[in-house]
Amino acid sequence: MFTSGTASDYADLLDRLHTFLTAKGASFGLTFSGTGDGTITSHSGGEDSVAETFTITATSPTAFSVVGSVSGSLGTATVGSDFVTDELELLIEAGDTPFVAGDVFQLSTVPPWTSLRKALGCRVTATQGNTGAYAAQNLVDGKNAVSTRYWRVLSPVTVPQDVEIEFFEAETIASYQLAGFMSSYLGNVPEDWTLQYWDGDSWEDLDSRSGETDWAETEIRTYEIDSPVSATRYRLHITGLGGSNLYLGAVRMLRSDGIDAAFSQTIWQGPGNDGNSEVLVGAHLFERQDADYFNMEVAAFDAYAAGSLWREQAGFQGKLYVPLWDDPIPYWFVADGRHVVVVAKISTQYEVAYLGLLDQYFTPEQWPYPMALGGSLALGPTTPSWNDEDWRWSNSSVNHRAFTHSDYQSGAYTDPAWHQMRIRDLDGQWIGCASRANDVDPTFTSRAVIWPWCSGLSELDVNLDGTYALWPVMLNRHVPNTIGILAGVACVTGQGLTSETLIRKGPTNWVALNDVFRTDRDDFFAIALD
């Protein structure tokens, strides 16, 4: 299934993606046999979808019977009118050649993706310390250990000092946690404060503490809220300091389910295309207003534990990003039960992500979890300071490429954290794949590559009849071994092609896109709107 639209900002984009995956079942695998040249221009499952295949058969040029392999007959779909049931939704559009009785579409559905965790997160502003490497946003970055990424305000410090947490959606906070997470400045952690919420007219107290001293380096203190409320704005109103400077490592705002709502995080479980498989992926928003970036981190997991932090889930693979902004964002979402593709248009460029399974060439017994993770910004295992402008969508380096055109810094090909495209190997280790290894022909013996780009396709032309060939995108593990293909992703020449052009293949439209801001002939790829 697919959808498109315009999100109001980067947080709304994630919220819409969440709804897209979890509100309705996914539909996929559209095929057609017959005379007419119309097609199904939009389709999805419904809220009660199960794993089944639908046969949609023309009984006249304008009417189709809809029959599910599990649901049975769902009635008649009329060409040009939305067909909506609890199991399937679709729209059949006529083409130049009318349908005839016996023309047949087929497509499959699976249940909706499951939301295992959702918190859109918040914006953080303080009375002081909102810029630079030690800005207040560091308080909600999900850390769980000693770190140099803390909040710091050097003397003179304004008291009272307020840290305001403004959620993107209302949250009911049952408890909160504070941590120092620093080695040398524990004597400068706040000692006295009140947690407050905004009731629409004034700040009201939820919890007050005083004399909070003697912090240990890795200590996390939890404070219960006796009477939780639902609100979008909270603040830590600090009235007493432990020293002349102010240091604090982390603030967590915990819901009754134990999830830190201040740390943006989602985890989704896909049903697989058989309706009975487990695909675990997620996303996290983060921003720095002084560096003017608003980004999404994408991730994959091996398993889910309700009591574990987002980055501490089993098999976590992250540090792969989609640069966004705090303005309207046109988007395309595509999903089946095994994977989801995200396309976001920022200015005139395209930021993309692939989360989910490959269509593998191995059997499920040989490779039971062929996970792939793609993004468009990879900054390596040791990321820049949070206020570094390398995080912005305007980054024009090799670190900023579409996952189809994944590249890496010179000499870093062995570390997947430098790659925009990654695959989970048979042993659970992650491997980085490159399609253009710094324009040097890569060898299969030492690295994984993406076919058919592999150092460029500058001489690939359109077909002799003016149509565009769509080539499968294969991921190749060194040895060599062709592991599988990216589902619903194709290589296409950019000769004479403009991004967002629709290319018809059978009953399915593919949208052509270019590699972020690059527009040479070999910088194009296509996404199936199926």
Backbone torsions as a table, in degrees:
resi	resn	phi	psi	omega
1	MET	NA	160.7	179.5
2	PHE	-150.0	161.0	173.9
3	THR	-152.1	163.2	175.5
4	SER	-145.6	161.2	-179.0
5	GLY	173.3	-161.9	178.5
6	THR	-133.6	118.3	176.0
7	ALA	-82.4	151.6	-178.5
8	SER	-73.8	-27.5	178.9
9	ASP	-167.1	-172.8	-174.4
10	TYR	-68.3	-33.7	178.0
11	ALA	-70.8	-39.7	177.2
12	ASP	-64.4	-32.8	177.7
13	LEU	-61.2	-46.8	179.2
14	LEU	-65.3	-39.3	178.8
15	ASP	-62.5	-41.8	178.6
16	ARG	-67.6	-37.5	176.8
17	LEU	-63.2	-42.4	178.1
18	HIS	-58.9	-47.0	179.5
19	THR	-63.9	-41.7	179.2
20	PHE	-56.2	-42.9	-176.6
21	LEU	-78.2	-35.1	-167.1
22	THR	-105.0	-16.6	-174.7
23	ALA	-80.9	-32.0	-176.8
24	LYS	-135.7	158.3	173.3
25	GLY	-67.5	157.7	178.5
26	ALA	-89.7	145.9	174.1
27	SER	-120.8	152.1	-173.3
28	PHE	-167.8	169.6	172.2
29	GLY	74.4	36.9	-177.8
30	LEU	-64.8	128.4	174.2
31	THR	-132.0	162.8	-180.0
32	PHE	-146.4	143.7	173.1
33	SER	-139.8	124.8	179.1
34	GLY	154.5	-158.4	-172.1
35	THR	-100.7	-43.9	-176.0
36	GLY	-64.2	154.0	179.4
37	ASP	-113.2	17.9	169.6
38	GLY	-75.6	-177.8	-179.3
39	THR	-156.2	172.6	171.3
40	ILE	-88.1	108.9	-172.8
41	THR	-84.9	-19.7	173.3
42	SER	-150.1	144.1	178.1
43	HIS	-158.2	150.9	174.7
44	SER	-159.6	167.7	169.0
45	GLY	-75.9	-176.3	174.1
46	GLY	-114.9	-175.2	-177.8
47	GLU	-69.0	-18.8	179.3
48	ASP	-110.1	22.7	-177.7
49	SER	-62.1	146.3	172.0
50	VAL	-126.5	175.3	177.2
51	ALA	-75.2	109.5	178.9
52	GLU	-162.1	169.0	178.1
53	THR	-114.7	135.3	179.5
54	PHE	-106.5	136.5	173.8
55	THR	-109.8	122.2	-172.6
56	ILE	-119.1	102.9	-166.7
57	THR	-113.0	129.6	178.6
58	ALA	-69.6	129.6	172.0
59	THR	-105.6	-11.3	175.4
60	SER	-162.8	176.1	178.6
61	PRO	-61.7	-16.9	-175.5
62	THR	-125.6	4.5	-177.3
63	ALA	-133.2	139.5	179.6
64	PHE	-132.4	133.3	170.8
65	SER	-80.2	141.7	-177.9
66	VAL	-119.2	116.2	-174.7
67	VAL	-131.6	126.0	178.2
68	GLY	-97.8	148.5	-179.9
69	SER	-68.9	-19.3	175.6
70	VAL	-113.2	-45.6	-174.4
71	SER	-76.7	-19.9	-176.2
72	GLY	77.0	-156.8	-176.7
73	SER	-71.1	130.5	177.2
74	LEU	-108.7	2.3	177.9
75	GLY	111.6	-155.7	-173.7
76	THR	-116.5	130.3	173.7
77	ALA	-97.3	132.4	-179.6
78	THR	-103.1	131.7	-179.7
79	VAL	-58.7	130.9	179.0
80	GLY	89.2	-3.8	-179.5
81	SER	-123.6	143.1	177.8
82	ASP	-64.3	133.5	174.5
83	PHE	-108.3	117.0	-172.6
84	VAL	-131.1	121.8	171.4
85	THR	-135.9	176.4	178.0
86	ASP	-73.3	-13.2	-178.5
87	GLU	-105.2	-27.1	-172.8
88	LEU	-156.9	141.8	172.8
89	GLU	-130.8	138.6	179.0
90	LEU	-160.7	165.6	174.6
91	LEU	-136.8	119.1	177.4
92	ILE	-97.3	126.8	178.7
93	GLU	-113.1	139.0	177.3
94	ALA	-73.4	153.6	174.6
95	GLY	-111.5	-157.6	177.9
96	ASP	-74.7	-34.1	178.2
97	THR	-100.3	121.8	-176.4
98	PRO	-63.1	151.6	169.8
99	PHE	-67.7	155.0	173.3
100	VAL	-127.6	157.6	179.3
101	ALA	-55.6	131.6	-178.1
102	GLY	102.4	-14.6	172.3
103	ASP	-60.4	140.4	-172.2
104	VAL	-135.6	127.0	164.6
105	PHE	-100.8	151.3	168.7
106	GLN	-136.4	143.5	171.2
107	LEU	-154.6	163.6	-176.8
108	SER	-118.0	159.0	175.8
109	THR	-132.2	160.7	171.6
110	VAL	-139.1	166.6	178.0
111	PRO	-62.7	164.8	175.9
112	PRO	-60.7	154.4	170.3
113	TRP	-63.9	151.4	-179.4
114	THR	-97.8	133.1	174.9
115	SER	-87.5	110.2	177.0
116	LEU	-87.9	-24.6	-178.1
117	ARG	-163.6	134.9	175.4
118	LYS	-148.0	124.0	169.1
119	ALA	-147.8	117.1	-177.8
120	LEU	-69.7	-23.1	178.5
121	GLY	94.6	-157.4	-168.7
122	CYS	-155.1	170.8	165.5
123	ARG	-103.7	144.5	-179.6
124	VAL	-122.8	128.4	173.3
125	THR	-136.0	145.7	-179.9
126	ALA	-125.6	164.0	176.3
127	THR	-58.4	-39.5	175.1
128	GLN	-136.5	159.1	172.9
129	GLY	80.8	49.5	178.7
130	ASN	-107.3	4.4	-179.3
131	THR	-131.2	163.7	175.6
132	GLY	84.7	-177.5	-175.9
133	ALA	-65.6	-21.5	-176.6
134	TYR	-113.2	38.4	-177.0
135	ALA	-73.0	161.5	-176.8
136	ALA	-60.6	-23.8	178.1
137	GLN	-60.7	-21.5	177.7
138	ASN	-62.1	-19.4	-177.3
139	LEU	-67.9	-22.3	-174.0
140	VAL	-122.1	33.8	-177.3
141	ASP	-92.7	8.1	172.9
142	GLY	84.0	9.2	-178.8
143	LYS	-66.4	153.4	179.7
144	ASN	-137.6	25.6	-177.1
145	ALA	-160.1	173.6	178.0
146	VAL	-56.9	134.5	-174.5
147	SER	-151.6	154.1	173.3
148	THR	-88.6	1.5	179.8
149	ARG	-99.1	76.0	-179.0
150	TYR	-118.4	177.7	174.0
151	TRP	-94.3	131.1	-177.2
152	ARG	-136.5	131.9	170.8
153	VAL	-129.3	116.6	-178.8
154	LEU	-85.7	154.4	-179.5
155	SER	-56.9	137.1	6.3
156	PRO	-84.7	137.7	-179.5
157	VAL	-102.9	131.3	176.3
158	THR	-73.9	128.9	174.9
159	VAL	-127.2	128.2	5.7
160	PRO	-72.5	151.4	179.0
161	GLN	-112.8	125.3	-177.4
162	ASP	-109.8	134.2	170.8
163	VAL	-114.5	107.3	-177.3
164	GLU	-96.1	132.8	178.1
165	ILE	-114.9	110.9	-179.1
166	GLU	-108.9	109.9	-177.6
167	PHE	-76.6	151.6	176.4
168	PHE	-76.1	-18.9	172.4
169	GLU	-146.3	153.9	-174.6
170	ALA	-58.1	137.9	179.7
171	GLU	-130.9	142.6	173.6
172	THR	-103.1	111.3	-173.9
173	ILE	-96.5	119.0	-177.7
174	ALA	-90.6	-27.3	178.4
175	SER	-159.5	167.6	177.3
176	TYR	-142.0	158.3	-177.7
177	GLN	-129.3	145.7	173.0
178	LEU	-126.1	148.0	176.6
179	ALA	-146.6	147.0	175.8
180	GLY	-79.5	-52.4	179.0
181	PHE	51.3	46.7	176.2
182	MET	-151.5	155.7	-172.2
183	SER	-92.0	-31.5	-168.2
184	SER	-113.7	-6.5	-168.6
185	TYR	-125.1	25.3	-175.3
186	LEU	-65.2	-24.3	177.5
187	GLY	-72.7	-5.5	-179.7
188	ASN	-108.2	9.4	174.9
189	VAL	-71.2	144.2	179.2
190	PRO	-55.7	146.7	178.4
191	GLU	-107.9	-32.7	-175.5
192	ASP	-130.3	134.5	178.8
193	TRP	-163.5	169.1	172.1
194	THR	-132.4	131.9	171.7
195	LEU	-88.4	129.5	-175.3
196	GLN	-130.1	162.4	172.5
197	TYR	-131.1	156.6	179.9
198	TRP	-95.7	120.4	-177.4
199	ASP	-93.4	9.7	-178.4
200	GLY	104.6	-21.5	179.4
201	ASP	-125.3	-32.1	-175.8
202	SER	-158.2	167.1	176.0
203	TRP	-83.6	128.9	-179.1
204	GLU	-117.8	142.8	-176.6
205	ASP	-75.2	139.7	172.6
206	LEU	-114.2	-37.4	-177.6
207	ASP	-160.3	140.3	178.7
208	SER	-127.2	141.8	179.6
209	ARG	-136.7	148.1	176.1
210	SER	-146.2	153.8	177.8
211	GLY	69.1	29.8	179.4
212	GLU	-84.3	94.1	-175.3
213	THR	-123.3	-177.8	174.3
214	ASP	57.4	51.4	178.5
215	TRP	-74.1	136.4	172.4
216	ALA	-90.7	159.5	-171.6
217	GLU	-59.6	-43.6	-176.9
218	THR	-105.4	11.2	-175.2
219	GLU	-72.3	139.2	173.6
220	ILE	-122.5	119.5	-179.7
221	ARG	-103.0	135.7	-177.6
222	THR	-110.8	136.2	-178.8
223	TYR	-127.3	121.3	-178.7
224	GLU	-81.3	147.5	175.2
225	ILE	-104.9	119.9	-173.8
226	ASP	-66.4	-38.5	-176.4
227	SER	-131.3	82.5	-178.4
228	PRO	-63.0	149.9	176.9
229	VAL	-131.6	163.4	174.1
230	SER	-95.1	124.2	-178.2
231	ALA	-155.2	160.3	175.4
232	THR	-99.7	-19.4	-177.2
233	ARG	-123.6	126.6	174.3
234	TYR	-128.5	159.3	172.2
235	ARG	-148.9	147.7	171.6
236	LEU	-95.9	108.7	-175.2
237	HIS	-96.2	96.8	-172.7
238	ILE	-88.1	124.7	-177.7
239	THR	-116.9	-13.2	-179.6
240	GLY	-138.8	134.9	-177.9
241	LEU	-110.5	156.6	177.9
242	GLY	-87.3	-13.5	-178.8
243	GLY	-159.5	-166.8	-178.4
244	SER	-79.6	-19.5	175.9
245	ASN	-108.7	173.6	-178.7
246	LEU	-130.0	122.7	177.3
247	TYR	-132.8	139.9	174.2
248	LEU	-154.5	135.9	-174.7
249	GLY	-89.9	-41.5	-174.0
250	ALA	-154.0	145.7	168.9
251	VAL	-127.9	126.0	176.6
252	ARG	-118.8	137.0	179.4
253	MET	-114.6	104.7	-168.7
254	LEU	-98.2	130.2	170.2
255	ARG	-78.1	175.4	-179.4
256	SER	-64.6	-22.6	177.4
257	ASP	-83.0	2.8	178.1
258	GLY	85.0	-1.3	-179.0
259	ILE	-81.5	135.3	176.5
260	ASP	-77.8	104.7	-176.4
261	ALA	-72.5	-20.0	-179.8
262	ALA	-74.5	-24.9	177.3
263	PHE	-93.1	110.5	179.7
264	SER	-57.7	129.0	-178.9
265	GLN	-164.1	136.0	171.0
266	THR	-132.2	147.2	170.2
267	ILE	-137.3	125.1	179.3
268	TRP	-117.4	146.7	173.5
269	GLN	-114.8	115.4	176.1
270	GLY	-79.9	147.4	-177.3
271	PRO	-81.5	-6.6	-170.7
272	GLY	75.8	163.2	-178.2
273	ASN	-80.5	-3.5	171.7
274	ASP	-98.9	-1.3	179.9
275	GLY	78.1	2.6	-173.5
276	ASN	-139.4	32.0	179.9
277	SER	-120.4	169.1	-177.9
278	GLU	-120.5	119.5	176.0
279	VAL	-126.4	119.1	-173.2
280	LEU	-117.7	115.3	179.1
281	VAL	-140.4	168.8	-179.4
282	GLY	-165.3	179.9	-178.7
283	ALA	-149.7	156.7	-178.1
284	HIS	-143.5	130.6	177.5
285	LEU	-95.2	145.4	173.4
286	PHE	-153.6	153.6	-175.9
287	GLU	-151.6	156.7	172.8
288	ARG	-138.5	109.4	-174.4
289	GLN	-69.0	-31.8	-179.3
290	ASP	-70.7	-25.9	175.3
291	ALA	-97.3	-1.8	174.7
292	ASP	57.8	50.9	171.0
293	TYR	-134.4	152.5	-176.2
294	PHE	-145.9	100.6	-164.4
295	ASN	-121.2	166.9	174.7
296	MET	-123.7	129.5	171.2
297	GLU	-96.6	132.8	177.4
298	VAL	-107.0	154.3	-173.4
299	ALA	-150.5	160.2	173.3
300	ALA	-131.2	154.0	-175.9
301	PHE	-137.0	157.8	174.4
302	ASP	-90.0	-31.3	-177.6
303	ALA	-157.7	171.5	-178.4
304	TYR	-125.3	133.8	174.0
305	ALA	-125.9	120.1	-174.0
306	ALA	-60.1	-30.8	-175.9
307	GLY	-90.4	2.1	-177.2
308	SER	-99.3	149.2	175.9
309	LEU	-66.6	161.8	-174.7
310	TRP	-56.9	-47.9	-177.7
311	ARG	-81.0	-3.4	179.3
312	GLU	-107.4	11.9	173.3
313	GLN	-66.8	153.0	-177.3
314	ALA	-59.6	131.3	175.7
315	GLY	69.9	21.3	-177.0
316	PHE	-54.9	130.9	171.1
317	GLN	-128.5	119.2	-177.4
318	GLY	-143.9	-142.3	-174.4
319	LYS	53.6	40.5	176.0
320	LEU	-133.9	129.0	-162.2
321	TYR	-128.3	158.1	172.1
322	VAL	-123.4	104.1	179.7
323	PRO	-66.3	132.3	-178.8
324	LEU	-130.8	-166.4	173.5
325	TRP	-150.0	175.3	-174.9
326	ASP	-97.8	38.5	-179.8
327	ASP	-132.7	173.4	178.8
328	PRO	-54.8	140.7	-175.0
329	ILE	-131.1	107.2	168.9
330	PRO	-64.0	143.7	-175.7
331	TYR	-147.0	160.9	169.3
332	TRP	-131.6	131.3	173.6
333	PHE	-119.3	136.5	176.0
334	VAL	-134.4	136.7	179.9
335	ALA	-154.4	149.7	161.1
336	ASP	-123.4	-154.9	-179.4
337	GLY	-83.1	-6.5	-174.2
338	ARG	-112.4	-22.3	-174.6
339	HIS	-156.9	164.4	174.0
340	VAL	-138.3	140.7	175.3
341	VAL	-116.4	133.8	179.3
342	VAL	-118.9	130.2	172.9
343	VAL	-124.1	125.4	178.0
344	ALA	-124.8	130.8	-179.8
345	LYS	-97.9	115.7	179.6
346	ILE	-113.3	114.8	-171.9
347	SER	58.3	-120.6	179.2
348	THR	-107.4	12.7	-176.9
349	GLN	-116.4	168.3	-171.8
350	TYR	-120.7	123.2	175.8
351	GLU	-106.0	134.2	-169.8
352	VAL	-134.8	157.4	175.5
353	ALA	-146.9	146.8	173.9
354	TYR	-128.0	121.3	-179.4
355	LEU	-129.4	114.8	176.3
356	GLY	143.1	-159.1	-171.9
357	LEU	-90.1	151.4	169.5
358	LEU	-77.9	160.7	161.6
359	ASP	-86.0	95.8	-168.0
360	GLN	-84.6	157.0	176.2
361	TYR	-91.7	-4.1	176.4
362	PHE	-95.5	158.6	175.6
363	THR	-74.2	159.3	176.7
364	PRO	-58.0	-30.6	177.6
365	GLU	-69.7	-35.2	179.9
366	GLN	-76.2	-37.7	-176.2
367	TRP	-142.2	83.7	-171.2
368	PRO	-73.2	-17.9	-175.1
369	TYR	-140.2	71.0	-176.0
370	PRO	-80.2	69.0	-174.1
371	MET	-77.1	140.9	174.0
372	ALA	-129.0	148.2	-180.0
373	LEU	-140.1	122.6	-179.1
374	GLY	-129.2	146.9	175.9
375	GLY	-145.1	-158.5	178.5
376	SER	-134.0	7.6	173.6
377	LEU	-145.1	122.3	177.6
378	ALA	-131.2	120.7	-173.6
379	LEU	-114.7	12.9	174.0
380	GLY	91.9	176.1	-176.2
381	PRO	-69.8	-29.7	177.4
382	THR	-111.8	100.7	-171.8
383	THR	-77.3	158.6	178.8
384	PRO	-64.5	171.5	173.4
385	SER	-57.3	150.5	-175.8
386	TRP	-62.5	-22.3	-179.8
387	ASN	-95.7	11.5	-179.3
388	ASP	-76.4	136.1	-178.8
389	GLU	-73.8	-5.0	173.0
390	ASP	-61.1	-20.8	179.0
391	TRP	-74.2	-16.7	-172.8
392	ARG	-72.7	157.9	176.1
393	TRP	-64.3	-17.4	-179.8
394	SER	-83.3	-1.8	176.4
395	ASN	-55.5	122.2	-176.8
396	SER	-109.0	18.2	-176.9
397	SER	-86.4	178.2	177.2
398	VAL	-65.8	-17.8	178.5
399	ASN	-70.0	-14.1	-175.0
400	HIS	-115.0	94.2	-179.0
401	ARG	-146.1	154.6	172.4
402	ALA	-64.1	151.0	-177.6
403	PHE	-60.6	-26.8	177.2
404	THR	-67.2	-27.1	-177.6
405	HIS	-113.5	33.3	-177.2
406	SER	-50.1	136.4	178.0
407	ASP	-138.8	-178.4	-178.4
408	TYR	-152.9	162.8	175.4
409	GLN	-69.7	151.3	-176.9
410	SER	-53.9	128.1	176.1
411	GLY	83.2	1.0	-175.1
412	ALA	-108.6	18.9	-172.5
413	TYR	-67.8	-17.1	-179.7
414	THR	-81.5	-11.6	-177.6
415	ASP	-105.6	116.0	-177.3
416	PRO	-62.1	-22.0	-177.1
417	ALA	-64.8	-15.6	177.0
418	TRP	-90.0	-5.0	-172.6
419	HIS	-104.4	141.7	175.0
420	GLN	-81.7	-12.3	176.5
421	MET	-126.5	128.2	-177.0
422	ARG	-137.5	150.7	177.5
423	ILE	-131.3	148.1	178.4
424	ARG	-90.0	118.0	-176.0
425	ASP	-74.7	173.1	-178.8
426	LEU	-58.7	-30.9	-177.9
427	ASP	-90.3	6.7	179.2
428	GLY	89.8	-6.0	176.9
429	GLN	-81.3	150.9	-179.3
430	TRP	-98.3	143.3	-176.6
431	ILE	-124.3	136.5	175.0
432	GLY	-88.2	138.8	178.4
433	CYS	-113.8	142.0	179.3
434	ALA	-127.1	137.5	175.3
435	SER	-98.3	-29.1	178.8
436	ARG	-132.3	90.1	-176.2
437	ALA	-76.5	73.4	-179.3
438	ASN	53.8	35.2	177.1
439	ASP	61.9	22.1	173.7
440	VAL	-113.6	130.9	-176.2
441	ASP	-59.5	114.8	-178.1
442	PRO	-77.1	153.0	176.2
443	THR	-99.9	146.0	180.0
444	PHE	-71.1	-16.3	-173.6
445	THR	-77.7	-15.5	-174.3
446	SER	-127.1	-9.3	-175.6
447	ARG	-155.6	167.5	179.3
448	ALA	-100.1	139.8	-175.2
449	VAL	-128.2	165.2	178.2
450	ILE	-111.7	115.6	177.9
451	TRP	-93.4	142.8	13.2
452	PRO	-102.2	9.8	-177.8
453	TRP	-67.1	-65.8	175.2
454	CYS	34.7	70.6	177.4
455	SER	83.7	10.9	169.4
456	GLY	113.7	152.5	178.0
457	LEU	-131.4	50.9	-172.5
458	SER	-66.5	-15.2	-179.1
459	GLU	-107.8	8.4	179.4
460	LEU	-75.4	124.5	-177.6
461	ASP	-107.5	172.3	171.4
462	VAL	-72.6	165.5	177.0
463	ASN	-65.7	161.1	-178.1
464	LEU	-61.1	-27.2	179.4
465	ASP	-90.2	8.4	177.1
466	GLY	87.9	-1.7	177.9
467	THR	-86.2	169.5	-177.0
468	TYR	-111.1	125.1	174.8
469	ALA	-78.2	140.9	176.9
470	LEU	-111.3	116.0	-175.7
471	TRP	-99.8	137.2	177.3
472	PRO	-63.7	146.7	-180.0
473	VAL	-99.5	107.4	-174.5
474	MET	-100.9	136.4	173.9
475	LEU	-100.8	127.7	-172.1
476	ASN	-120.8	115.0	175.9
477	ARG	-78.5	139.5	178.6
478	HIS	-63.1	147.2	175.5
479	VAL	157.4	-48.0	6.6
480	PRO	-97.5	161.7	173.9
481	ASN	-149.5	127.1	173.1
482	THR	-86.9	112.2	-171.8
483	ILE	-77.6	-45.5	-177.6
484	GLY	171.8	-169.1	-177.7
485	ILE	-122.9	154.3	173.9
486	LEU	-75.3	121.5	-176.3
487	ALA	-65.7	129.2	174.9
488	GLY	69.8	21.2	178.8
489	VAL	-126.0	136.4	-177.6
490	ALA	-137.5	154.0	171.3
491	CYS	-90.2	138.3	178.0
492	VAL	-145.3	145.4	175.8
493	THR	-69.3	145.9	176.8
494	GLY	-93.3	7.6	-179.3
495	GLN	-62.7	118.7	178.4
496	GLY	67.9	14.7	-173.7
497	LEU	-108.7	141.2	175.7
498	THR	-113.0	136.9	178.5
499	SER	-57.9	146.0	-177.6
500	GLU	79.6	3.2	170.6
501	THR	-66.5	138.1	176.8
502	LEU	-92.8	130.4	177.8
503	ILE	-113.3	120.5	-177.0
504	ARG	-88.0	128.9	173.7
505	LYS	-132.7	109.6	-173.1
506	GLY	62.6	-133.4	179.2
507	PRO	-87.2	0.8	-170.3
508	THR	-110.0	136.3	171.3
509	ASN	-89.6	140.9	173.7
510	TRP	-116.3	135.1	177.9
511	VAL	-96.6	125.9	179.8
512	ALA	-83.4	139.2	-179.5
513	LEU	-138.7	160.4	176.0
514	ASN	-112.0	161.7	-176.8
515	ASP	-68.9	92.6	179.0
516	VAL	56.5	-95.1	-179.2
517	PHE	-116.4	-0.6	-175.3
518	ARG	-86.2	138.7	-173.1
519	THR	-133.6	22.7	173.2
520	ASP	-69.2	169.8	-174.6
521	ARG	-58.4	-34.2	-176.9
522	ASP	-96.5	18.6	-179.6
523	ASP	-102.4	13.8	-174.7
524	PHE	-109.4	153.0	173.3
525	PHE	-148.8	174.8	-177.7
526	ALA	-138.8	147.8	179.4
527	ILE	-118.8	129.7	179.3
528	ALA	-73.9	128.5	176.2
529	LEU	-89.4	68.1	-175.8
530	ASP	-140.2	NA	NA
